């Protein structure tokens, strides 16, 4: 049974989880005869949607697309057509990419619920590298040598920093150095921990995300940090320990790449879309 949710998808300009419920209802359009759609909302925003009614694969495909904002419709119809016989009478929980789940039960009445994956916030442990003092947490698992992480820091983080300064969000950095493919990721993360010991994690973060990797003592000097203490820290195995702890957590959570971003318990589907990040932060309040 080939899983449709592993196929490549494209983003769509659709109503979606995190947007106001009325937007989703308008985008979904008329319901098939005998069907109903129940919505779960949080703060007036869509959290999950459930279809109940007669079998109607095209409408289910539409529901998936309108709820997730991603192009799952075509892959779902292809997968459903190939596997319908084996699905009848069963209850399944299927992964829609890494961000959503589909609970599907086929029988005389079909039930299909689409919702974001959730990670209990207690599973993240203690946040340490934080911008902001109030608001929901936005946890960013990142790698200083990752070009996509650098893009996120360049294009999205400045707006989040401004909101953190206003008490609207707490941005928490989490190390996820992909050391297998990025040889400077672990040394850079360790150096950032040395900067943290002198109260300068975020300024040092910004220099690293600008691509200034390698001369870690020189970056410390540029920020006016105490060079001797910084140099000793770079050789101290304890400086690497929090980096490895964050990386181990990322692996336990099943994360496979960077950047991976969570707003509260919810994984953000496209963290490069500031509007979508802010929608998920509202959902996480």
N, C-alpha and C positions, 0 to 999 in steps of 0.2 A: 504494500500500500504506500504509494509515493506521497510524502508530505508536501502539500501545496505551499505551506508557509515558508518553505526554504527557497522558493523560486525568487528570482530578482523582481523587485517591485519598484514602482515609480510613485513619487508623491503626487497627491491630487489637491486641488484647491477646494476642499470640501469641509462641511461641518464635521466636528470630531470631538472626541473625549476632551474635556477641559473647556469647551466653548459653551455659551449659554444654551440651555435646553431648547428654547424656542427655535434657535437656529437649526439644531439637529432635526426637530420635527418638521420644519419647513423644507429642509433639504431632502428628507426622506420621502416626502410626498404621500399620495393616497395609499392606503393599505389594501392588500388583496381581500376579496370577500372571505368573511369568517376568521380573519386574522386580527391580532392585536399586538401592539408593541408597548411594553412597559419600560419606563426609564427610571434609572436610579440617579439621583442628583445630589450634589453637595454644594451648598452655597449658590444654588441656582444654575450650576454648571453640570454638564453631562458627565457622569461617572461610569455608567454601564447601561446597556440596552438589551432587552430580551424580546425575542419573537416567540409568539405562541399562536399556533394555527395549523392549517393544512400544509402539506408539503408544497414548497414553492422555492426552488433553488435560485431562480433569478432574483427574487426579492431578498433572499438571504444574502446573495452576493452584493446587492445594493446596500443592505444594512451594514455589512462589513465595511464597505468603502465609506459610507457616510459616518460611521462611528469612529473609524480609525484615521480617516484622512489619507489612507494609502490604497494602492491599486490591487487589493486582494480579490476583487470580483472575478476577473477572468481566470486566474489560477484556481480559485475555489470551485468555479463551475467545471473546469477541466477535471480536477481531483474528484469532485462529487460524482460526476458522470461515470468515472472509471470505477468508483468504489461503492456506489449506492447500495448494491445488493448486500455487501458485507457489513454495511452500517446499520441496516434496518433492525430495530429492536435493541440497539446498543446506546449506551451513554458514554461519551468521550469528552476528554478535555484536550484540546489541541493548541499548540503554540502558533501564534500569528507573529512571525518574526521573533524578536527578543523583547518586544514591548507589550504585546497583547495576548489574551487567552480567549479561545472560543469553546464554550461548553455546549455540546451538541447532543441531542437525543432525538432519534427518529422512531416514529410509531404512528398510531392513529392521529395523534396530535404531535406536531414537531415543536421542540423547544430549542432555542438557540440564544445563548447569552454571550455577548462580547464585552470584555472589560480589560482594563490595563492590568498587567502583572503588578503585584505589590510585594515589596520587601519590608517586613516589619522594621520600623526605625531602630528598635533595640538591636537588630542584627548588625547595624553599622558600628556599634561600639561608641567610644568617646571621640567626639570631634575636637581637633586641636588647632588646626591651621585655618582660622575663621576670620572672615571679613564681616563686620556687622554684629549687632548685639541683640536684635529682635527680628521677628518674622520667621517664616518657614525656612528650613534648611534646603539649600541647593548643594548637593554633594557632587563634586566633579572628580572622577577618577581619570588621572592624566599622566602624561609622559613628556618630559621636557624636550625630548628629541623628536617627538611625533609632529609632523607638519600640520596635521589636522588639529592637534591640541594648540599649536601656535596660532592657527587660524581662529580658533575659538577665543583664545586670550586676546587676540587683536580685534575681532569683530563683535564679540558679544559681551565679554567681561567688562569693558568700560561702562556700559549701561547698567550692568548689575552692580558694579562698584558704587555708582551713584545712588542706586536704590538701597544698597547696604548702608551707606552713610546716612540715609534718611530713616533707617530702622524698618525697612520693608522686607528685607531678606537677609539671611545669613549664608554666605558662600563658604563652603568647607572644601578645602583642597585635600584630595586623597591620592597618594602615590600609587601608580600602577606602571612602573618602568618595564617596558617590553625589552628586557635586556638581551633576549635571544636575537633580536634584529636591530636593536639600537645600542651600540656599545657605549655611548655617552649617557644613556638614560639613568643608569644607577649612580655613576659618579655625580651627575648633576643633581639628582634627588638628594644624595647624601650631603652635597654642598649646601643645598637649600635648608637642610636641617641644621647645619652649622650656622647659617644666617639666622635661623629661627632662634638659636640659643642666644643671639645678641638682639633679638626683637626685630629682625629685619626680613622675615620670610617673604612678605608680599613684594617689597621693592626688589629683592633678589629674584623672586619668581618672575617679575616683569622683565628683568634683564635676560634671564634664561629663555623666556618665551619669545624674546626678540631674536633668538638664534645665537646668542653669545655663549657658546659652550666651549669648554676646554680650560680656559684660564680662570679657574674658580677663585683663586686667591686674588687675581687682578680685579674681578668683579667685587669682591669684598672690599678691596682698597678703594674702588670707585664709590662705594657707598659709605666710606668712612668707618668701616668696622675695624675692630682691633685685630691686626694681622696675625700676631703671635697666637692668640687664642684660636683664631680661625684655622691656622695652619695645623695646630695640634688637634683640633677637632676633626679635620679631614683624615687624620691617621687613627682616630679613635673608633674602634669597632662599634661602640654604642651609638654613634651617630647614624649608622646604617640600620640599626634595629627597627626604628619606627617605619622606615621605608619598606623593609621586608615584611613587617606586620601588615601594612596596608596592602601590599601586593598579595600576601597570603589571603587576606579577606576578599580581595577582588576575585581571586581564583575560586574561593569557596562559593562566592555568589554566582559563579559561572560566567563572569565577564570575559569577553574574547577580544576586545579591542579598546582603543582610546580615541577620542574622549568618550566616556560613558557618564551620563549625567542623571541624577535622581533628584526630583523635587519632592521632598518628604519621602513617602514610600513608593512613589511612582517614577518609573524610568521614562525620561523624556525622549520621544521618538526622533526628533530632529533638533538637537541642541544648538544648531547654527541658525535656527529660526527664532529670533528673540521673542516674537509674538507668541510662539508656541511655548517657549520656556515660561513666559509670564502667565499664560493660561494655566499651565501645570502648577505654578507656584500658588495661584489662586485656589486651585483644587486642593492643594496641600495645607491650606490654612486651617 
